[in-house]
C-alpha cells in the first residue's frame, strides 16, 4: 500500500488526493452555479451529481486509508515515532484546525445529500424551475458555503500538519 503522497510533503497518497480534490471542486462548483444562472439546468444537475459521486468515492477511499491503513491522522503526521514532526503546540494547533474542519466535513455531505435527494424527488425531468426551486436555491447555497468551508479548513489542516 502506498504510504506517501505526491504533493511533495510527507503525507499519505489519499490525503494528497483529497487535498487536490478540495482545490478542484470549488471552481467546478462555481461553474455549475454559473450554468444555472444561464438556464443550463441539465448541465448543472450532471455536474452536481458528478461532483457528489467523485467526492463520495474520494472521501470513502480517504477514510479507509486514514483509519484502516494508517490507524489515524496522528500516525500520518508522525510517521517516525522516534522523531515525530508535530509535538506540543504544533500538534495542538493541527488538532484544533482538524476539529473545525470536521464540523464542515460532516455537515457538508448531509446538507448536500439533502439538497440532491430533494431535487431528484421534487424537480421535473428534464430539470426546469418549479415550486421546489426557492427551497433548492437556499439548500444549494447552504451546501455551497459548507463545501467551500470544508475546502478552506481542509487546506488549512494540510498546511499546519504537513507544510509548516
C-alpha positions as CSV (number, residue, x, y, z in Angstrom):
1,X,0.0,0.0,0.0
2,X,1.3,3.5,-0.8
3,X,2.2,5.4,2.3
4,X,3.4,8.7,0.8
5,X,1.7,11.4,-1.1
6,X,2.6,13.1,-4.4
7,X,2.4,16.8,-3.4
8,X,6.0,16.8,-2.0
9,X,5.1,16.6,1.6
10,X,5.3,13.6,3.9
11,X,1.5,12.9,3.9
12,X,-0.4,9.9,2.6
13,X,-1.4,9.3,-1.0
14,X,-5.2,9.5,-0.3
15,X,-4.6,12.7,1.8
16,X,-3.0,14.3,-1.2
17,X,-5.8,13.0,-3.5
18,X,-8.4,14.6,-1.2
19,X,-6.5,17.9,-0.9
20,X,-6.3,18.0,-4.6
21,X,-10.0,17.4,-4.9
22,X,-10.7,20.1,-2.4
23,X,-8.8,22.6,-4.6
24,X,-10.5,21.4,-7.8
25,X,-14.1,21.1,-6.5
26,X,-14.6,24.8,-5.8
27,X,-14.1,26.0,-9.4
28,X,-16.3,23.2,-10.7
29,X,-18.9,24.2,-8.2
30,X,-18.8,27.8,-9.3
31,X,-19.0,26.8,-12.9
32,X,-22.1,24.6,-12.0
33,X,-23.8,27.5,-10.3
34,X,-23.0,29.8,-13.3
35,X,-24.7,27.3,-15.6
36,X,-27.9,27.6,-13.6
37,X,-27.7,31.4,-14.0
38,X,-27.6,30.8,-17.7
39,X,-30.5,28.4,-17.9
40,X,-28.4,25.2,-18.3
41,X,-30.3,23.2,-15.6
42,X,-29.5,19.8,-17.1
43,X,-25.7,20.5,-17.1
44,X,-26.0,21.9,-13.6
45,X,-27.6,18.6,-12.5
46,X,-25.0,16.5,-14.2
47,X,-22.1,18.5,-12.7
48,X,-23.6,18.3,-9.2
49,X,-24.2,14.6,-9.4
50,X,-20.7,14.1,-10.8
51,X,-19.1,16.1,-8.1
52,X,-21.1,14.3,-5.4
53,X,-20.1,10.9,-6.8
54,X,-16.4,11.8,-7.2
55,X,-16.2,13.3,-3.7
56,X,-18.0,10.4,-2.1
57,X,-15.6,8.0,-3.7
58,X,-12.5,10.1,-2.8
59,X,-13.6,10.7,0.8
60,X,-14.6,7.0,1.2
61,X,-11.1,5.8,-0.1
62,X,-9.5,8.5,2.1
63,X,-11.3,7.3,5.3
64,X,-10.3,3.7,4.6
65,X,-6.7,4.8,4.0
66,X,-6.6,7.1,7.1
67,X,-8.4,4.8,9.6
68,X,-7.5,1.3,8.5
69,X,-4.2,1.6,6.6
70,X,-2.6,4.3,8.8
71,X,-4.6,4.0,12.1
72,X,-5.5,7.7,12.3
73,X,-4.2,11.1,11.3
74,X,-1.7,11.2,14.1
75,X,0.1,8.2,12.6
76,X,0.3,10.0,9.2
77,X,1.6,13.3,10.7
78,X,4.1,11.5,13.0
79,X,5.2,8.5,10.9
80,X,8.6,8.5,12.6
81,X,7.8,7.6,16.2
82,X,11.4,8.3,17.2
83,X,11.4,11.7,15.8
84,X,7.8,13.0,15.4
85,X,7.3,16.1,13.3
86,X,4.4,17.6,15.3
87,X,4.6,17.8,19.1
88,X,3.4,20.2,21.7
89,X,1.8,23.4,20.5
90,X,2.2,22.5,16.8
91,X,0.3,19.2,17.4
92,X,-2.4,21.0,19.4
93,X,-2.9,23.6,16.6
94,X,-3.2,20.9,14.0
95,X,-5.7,19.1,16.2
96,X,-7.8,22.3,16.7
97,X,-7.8,23.0,13.0
98,X,-8.8,19.5,12.2
99,X,-11.8,19.7,14.7
100,X,-13.0,22.9,13.0
101,X,-12.6,21.1,9.6
102,X,-14.6,18.1,10.8
103,X,-17.6,20.3,11.7
104,X,-17.9,21.3,8.0
105,X,-16.7,17.9,6.6
106,X,-19.5,16.1,8.5
107,X,-22.3,18.7,7.8
108,X,-21.5,19.1,4.1
109,X,-22.4,15.7,2.8
110,X,-25.6,15.7,5.0
111,X,-26.7,19.1,3.6
112,X,-25.6,18.3,0.1
113,X,-27.3,14.9,0.1
114,X,-30.5,16.5,1.3
115,X,-30.2,19.1,-1.5
116,X,-29.7,16.4,-4.1
117,X,-32.3,14.0,-2.9
118,X,-35.0,16.6,-2.6
119,X,-34.1,17.9,-6.1
120,X,-34.3,14.5,-7.6
121,X,-37.7,13.9,-6.0
122,X,-39.3,17.2,-6.5
123,X,-37.9,18.7,-9.7
124,X,-39.1,17.8,-13.1
125,X,-37.0,15.8,-15.6
126,X,-35.5,17.4,-17.5
127,X,-34.9,20.0,-14.8
128,X,-36.5,23.4,-15.0
129,X,-37.6,26.0,-12.5
130,X,-40.6,24.8,-10.4
131,X,-42.3,25.1,-7.0
132,X,-39.2,23.5,-5.3
133,X,-36.8,26.0,-6.8
134,X,-36.8,28.5,-3.9
135,X,-36.0,25.9,-1.3
136,X,-33.5,24.3,-3.6
137,X,-31.7,27.6,-4.1
138,X,-31.5,28.0,-0.3
139,X,-30.2,24.5,0.3
140,X,-27.9,24.8,-2.7
141,X,-26.3,28.0,-1.3
142,X,-26.0,26.4,2.1
143,X,-24.3,23.4,0.6
144,X,-22.0,25.6,-1.5
145,X,-20.9,27.6,1.5
146,X,-20.5,24.5,3.6
147,X,-18.4,22.8,0.9
148,X,-16.2,25.9,0.5
149,X,-15.6,26.0,4.2
150,X,-14.8,22.3,4.1
151,X,-12.2,23.0,1.4
152,X,-10.7,26.0,3.2
153,X,-10.4,24.3,6.6
154,X,-9.2,21.1,5.0
155,X,-6.4,23.0,3.2
156,X,-5.7,24.8,6.5
157,X,-5.2,21.5,8.2
158,X,-2.9,20.2,5.5
159,X,-0.9,23.4,5.8
160,X,-0.4,23.2,9.6
161,X,0.1,19.5,9.7
162,X,2.4,19.0,6.7
163,X,3.6,22.2,5.1
164,X,4.7,24.3,8.1
